[in-house]
Amino acid sequence: MAFHAKHGSEEDWIDDELDLNEDVLDEMFGDPEDAVKKPRHGAVASDELQTDEDVPIEDEFDGEEFSEAELDQDDILATLDSDDPEATEDAAEPKAKRQRRSFPEWFKSASIIKKILTCILGVFIVACVGIGAVCVYWLQDLPEYDDASAYNTIQPTMVYASDHETLLARFQFEYRIPLNSLEEVGNYATVGTVATEDERFYLHIGVDPIGIARAVINNMTGGTLEGASTITQQLVRNTILADEMSEVTLKRKVREAFLAIQMERMFSKDEILLLYINTINYGNGAYGIEAASRRYFGKSSKELTLAEAALLVGIPQSPTYNNPIDFPDHALDRRNIVLNRMVSYGAITQEEAEAAKQEPIELNVTWESNDGIVEYPYFASYVRETLTSDYGLSTADVFQGGMTVYTTLDVDMQEKAEEAAANKEDRVNDSLEVAIVAVDPSNGYVKAMVGGKDYYEDQWNLAAQAQRQAGSSFKTFTLIAALEGGISPQTPIDCGSMVQLPGYDNKIYNYDKINYGTQTMQGAFEVSSNTGFSRLIWVLGADKVAEVAHRMGIKSDLAEVPSLTLGTSGVTPLEMADAYATIANGGTHYKAEVVEIAYDRKGNVIIDNTSPKGEKALEPEIAHAATEIMEGVIYSYHGTGSAAALDIDQIAAGKTGTSENYLNLWFCGITPQLSVAVWMGDRTNRVSCSGTVADVFSDFVSAALADSESRDFPEAGYPNYWRTFSNTDLDIKGLNSSTKEEEEEKKKEEEEKKKAEEEAKKKAEEEAKKKAEEQAQGGDTPGGGDTPGGDTPGGDTPGGDTPGGDTPGGDTPGGDTPGDNSGGNP
């Protein structure tokens, strides 16, 4: 193709070659025309050198005809140079023939070369196409790269309190403090990084062929080993291709180069440099220049001196062996190399570099928590676990995903909960700890969580992880089961000091073996009779009580045995607070939640609990009746939870609990605003407790709700108590309870009676008024003063003190009948 493009055709090329030969002959022998007139040594006249192939030419010497193909110009010239005329004549014929034969032979050789070159070119093209196809294949499954956040994998997951301002945690695999602009980095560290890692950074397009060539030559000639990857390529490798970093393959290099070029098209050089400086490994777990500056020198990177900045810039080349803590000599040598490169780059003068080299390494190593927790560690760590366990996020999602999480924690309540716990711990054995969980009944939000004294001494969360026997605080679920079973709170139950249930060898005793005699179910709850509630769960069935507890929010496995009512199965304070909240709000169960809303690194909502939907767990009448009975635990004269009474004008209800051998003390209490579970015990579950934790409930809730308006529990009617039972073996005796219809009928009669009384009273007042008016008129009229009308019987008619005013209905036994006042105090 190149041949025809230049010469047009093979014939044209021959003409050109013959013309060229004529010029050569002219230079050597003079004018060709003269050669015809005066031939020397048998020279052939130039006009006889026809260009048309196979045209006969007359030979001047012997008249023979020769075809053009038989002429060989070189042979003719050689003959002309001979001193022997005969040799010239003898050689003329064969040499002329060879001259004419050379052209087709040359063309034959050229054709072969052309074919070889064409084959080579074809192979090259095929190879290029093949390589291109492979590269395209390698680039098919690239991670997302069209957004800065795809490269900015250094962003940790930020966790905030419910105020959206208080930072609770910064979850990340490594210690990182990303900066927002190069101005925050400081000039020494910025320029030093470019001078050391990629001096042509502001000139190349992401991949630097000149840098590659320089590195190859330098490495081959014995210079200091250096790499050829640009800052952009290193950033891609450290972030979006981090999973492939360990692969030393052509595929990874192709992907890396492609992404580097794409990145340069999408972002400015300063943006890329900032991402790099925020990402690179500076050793000892510090990633990013700011984290490194704080770790090694205890100050911001903007405050670094030239020598300090150069020291840090030199670390990434080998984060292990260049870090100044473990290998100060290596770090010093590398620092000086960085200073030299900054001089070559023109960033500093030689004098500045020499002065910096004289400075010794003076570190101020500062170690910060690697768990990323900033405040309230028991709660923050529970949020971390919840993100993975409840919402299916991977560890990488949490620690690399750059999420923003807003939690349910109320900072003010948390502070008050921790203060109440600490006050109690100051007054008891040093080995005892207090755990508190506070839940908002209206949505299930966990507002406060105290998991122990010191998270960094023992990270086991006593509030959310420790399953401990709930003691008598579990009797609440038996109470609910009984109410749902149609049993009136006024049902008498034998609460003697001891009971032995059929089929069980163990005897059950009341606290301190007190004999409470026969109590109503409500009274048995208030005094926390073990024997009375053991008899009750025997009648109801332990499976029913377990079902109620699970429905209300208990997640732990429960042993379906009679002792369940005594709280022998382990549960957590978080579960108890969640379950009791179901009563506080009137019967709806909301899952205890610590995350309000969460966003991914792009701002997309991935968790949304801003409008939680609860499930109906109890009828409002059941919750209402249970609440009134639980109020008696605090406010009745023989209730076990009197210490829980609040110091503010706010009603509360709850239940105390003490486990076997006094290893666990509980108080679970509710107000309309909060459901709170308080636990105290030994972390090792070996040291016994004494006293009560009802006072902790009072201290915390009184402080937490001090500025809140007083509220009442949700209103509702009473359940239909329909069940009558008698079990002589267990000394459980019941009374026929009034039905709901009977209660409504009775209420209607009382309202009608009250209405009749009001009407009678009104009528009496009208008649009295009329009588007074008549008396006033009678003073001036005849007979008016002493007319019988003045003392008519109407003035003292029975209507004024009619029996209706003091009818038995006013003091009827109905005021204290079990049916009418079933939820009140006995």
Disulfide bonds with the S-S distance in Angstrom:
none
